[in-house]
Amino acid sequence: MESEKRISINTIIKYFAYAAIAVEAVFAAFWLFKNIGVYQSDYIAHTYIQAADSLVVDDSMGILYALIVRVLGHGAVLQIVQIVVGTLALWFFASSLFGKGAAGVLTGVVALNPMILQAETAVSPNALVLSCVLVAIGSAVKSKSNAKWYVGLFVPALMAGFLNPDYAYLFAIVGVVFFVVRCIVRKKFEVVLLALVIVATVVPAVTNHFISDDKAYGRVGRTPAFLMMQRVVWPHMFDYSELADSWVAYYKGETDVDYGYTMIDTARIPENLAMSFAYSFEDLIGTENAQGFYKTTVEYSLGKGFGFWARDVISDEILYVLAPASAAYAYVTRMTDTSVVNGLYYMFKTAPEISKVYFVFSSMALVVLIALYVVAGIVKACRKETNKASVTVSLLLIILLLSLYATLICVREFDYRNVLFMVVGWPAAVMALTERRDTV
């Protein structure tokens, strides 16, 4: 009876996955036909096109991606390269963890997902950063049997740090944990691995620090004080408009500056905190003096109690952890306190009705597939079959790390484009409970 249940669940998963991939393929082909060569003219794309000409980046931009845009342009060639690289990286990741059948399912479902395709057709480093993450994870898995794969971990980590400066530090966190675990498992000090982790962190971090111009594109440097204000003070900036005016009066004397309207505008659009208020504020009184204002607003906000500032933190974290399902939920329920609509505007732009169906279908298909694999894992556990959960736990920890990064560092309000890894990480984590290669 137990064997029949197992066969039944595996059969359901198999045919559901094939059906979902077939439908997604039709949607994806139509969506790509309408979007290849179409420019998604958001602020990130605009700044990278400028950076491609000037080779000037701020502290949130990667010089390597500016060089890539300079070489490939910002049209169809860049889009096709990103799609090919993304698909190959996904297959490498999937085949490192699973057999051909399961790897094909994961690759098909994810590569045809509209969130992934949108990222790959955008002038943004997000898709290539995701590719670096997937190749690094796949190489880490393969390094269990051959330490030469440490190179496959080092190169994408180094590249990611130059594509997005934040990923130098994210890879450092994961790299240190991987180093410690590997030393414990192998019962020896992995000096080569440690050296590679250090180089992959220090080289991009130091280089990015010296070449970046924090105010090159109308934003301010993401200092700890500014990031804290962005996290725990926004959107209640109007409460501190008079304080901002008094700060200006103290450092500049009496002026006709009035931050009341600016703070109202800043509260409506999260990007305006850096671009509208903080940029002009720092320009007026100086960056160092502005830090004192940021710290003061943070102290006042924290002083209002955990319930005042923590609700938004918890809400954003939950939405990021549960992406991509939360993106579909935010769209269907018309949540107003997220930035999902900003991303979906470009996804839906060229073919609104079909794209909406495509987005909702792909999101629900991914959720159902995850649920089916969870059931399969439970059935396997009930049969008392031993199954190491190391891969699943590792992927869930990476999901948690990236969700915390998006919650604490990225511009406020949930935006699924900040956590593309979740589209891969969640199905891979649950598949690893039943479909993992024996060598992993």
Secondary structure, 3 states (H helix, E strand, C coil): CHHHHHHHHHHHHHHHHHHHHHHHHHHHHHHHHHHCCCCCCCHHHHHHHHHHHHCCCCCCCCHHHHHHHHHHCCCHHHHHHHHHHHHHHHHHHHHHHECHHHHHHHHHHHHCCHHHHHHHCCCCCHHHHHHHHHHHHHHHHHCCCCHHHHHHHHHHHHHHHHHCCHHHHHHHHHHHHHHHHHHHHHCCCCHHHHHHHHHHHHHHHHHHHHHCCCCCCCCCCCCHHHHHHHHHCCCHHHHHHHHHHHHHHHHHCCCCCCCHHHHHHHHHCCCHHHHHHHHHHHHHHCHHHHHHHHHHHHHHHHHCCHHHHHHHHHHHHHHHHCCCHHHHHHHHCCCCCCCHHHHHHHHHCCCHHHHHHHHHHHHHHHHHHHHHHHHHHHHHHHCCCCCCCHHHHHHHHHHHHHHHHHHHCCCCCCCHHHCCHHHHHHHHHHHHHHHECCCC
